[in-house]
Amino acid sequence: MEDTSLIITKASGKKVKFSFNKLRSSLKRTGADDALIQHIVDKVRDELYQGISTKEIYNRAFALLKKKKSYLASKYKLKKAIYELGPTGFPFERFVSAVLKYSGYTAEVGQFLQGKCVTHEIDVIVTKNNETTVIECKFHSEQGITCNVKVPLYIHSRYQDVKTHWNANPKNETSLTKGWVVTNTRFTEDALKYGNCAGLYLLSWDYPQNEGLKDRIDRLGLYPITVSTLLTKREKQFLLSRDIVLCRELLHDKFFLDHLNVSEIRQQKIFHEISQLCGIKNH
């Protein structure tokens, strides 16, 4: 039976009806086959109870996936892995920069730009086709927190200040044409309304539809190092501190695992998981 009157508790504390379809679609996103999805749904169904948290449901499904195929579990934990880039927002800025580089942009992180009125520290500056974009990243390390209207309001005014000065400066070879707001959580309705009305580009976990962070990451295979189910928390933090933010970056910098004294057998398992995850052969 797919319909259920079971009430579950989200990270925000909100109570909602549980949906088997949502669980199925989140498992399908990983690339799991129908038989494995059905196996996990059946197992989770047996353990549901009124008021169960989405976290508990996630943990159960994750453990079952990991048991079968670790790289599918890595894909499943993508949202959680983005939170694990914290506690500060800097690795998230690096991650956003890396994703855009693979989309054909040149990117710089943490630059100071002069505005008409004051100087601004810009999280990420990207350029493509002689157009420059300034990007503000709003990272939250806890689930259930949204990006409210104050964020695009504030960023729009900064963008306008920088844009006025940039485009009046003949030394700049590109035009500053866009301002982005990127968050790892979600925008409130008012934030979306204002941002779109003001001409900002808003990018969140699942917005715009089919073009959100999760869609871009899955499509390009640009998974953060924190999705790995085989690396320890300490190893991940070490890699992040050395600017290894993407799984595929580790494939080109294997000596970091030597530095961490990771055994040859474990290295092979890690590289196998990452290669499957990113869709890269011959590693």
PEPE-V592829 format. One line per field, one symbol per residue. phi: phi as a letter, one per 20 degrees, with the letter a starting at -180 (. if undefined). psi: psi as a letter, one per 20 degrees, with the letter a starting at -180 (. if undefined). burial: I if it has 24 or more other C-alpha atoms within 12 Angstrom, else O. A space follows every 10 residues. Layout:
phi = ???
psi = ???
burial = ???
This chain:
phi = .efbefdddf gfnfecffcf fffgffffgf nffgffffgf gfffgfdfbg ngeffffggf fffffffebf ffffffegff fffffffeef fffffggfff ffdneeccdm eecfdfdbec edfbdccblm cdcdcddddc edfnedeeff ffgfffffgf fffgfgfeef ffeceedccd cdcedcefgf ffffgffene edccgccfgm cfgffffffe mdefgffged eeffffffff fdmeddgfff fecffffffe lffgffgfff fffffffemd emc
psi = phpqjpprpr hiipprpqoh hggghhhhhi jqrhgggggg gggggijqrp iqqhgggghg hghhghhgoh hhhghhjggh hghihahrig hgghgggggh gijjqqqqql qppprhgrqp ppgppqpplj pqpppppopp iqqiproahh ghgghghggh ggggggiioi hpirpoiqpq ppqicqqrgh gggggghijq ppoagkprpj jrghgggggi kmpqhiipih qrgggghggh ijkohqghhh hilhihhghj kpqgghgggg hggggggikp rk.
burial = OOOOOOOIOO OOOOOOOIII OOIIOIIIII IIOOOIIIOI IOOIIOOIOO OIIIOOIIOI IIOIIIOOII IIIIIIIIII IIIIIIOOII IIIIIIIIII OIOOOOIIII OOIOIOOOOI OIIIIIIOOO OIIIIIIIII IOIOOIIIIO IIIIIIIIII IIIOIIIOOO OOOOIIIIII IIIIIIIOOO IIOIIIOIOI IIIIIOIOOO OIIIIIIIOI IIIIIIIIII IOOOIIIOII OOIIIIIIII IOOIOIIOOO OOOOOOIOOI IIIIIIIIIO OOO
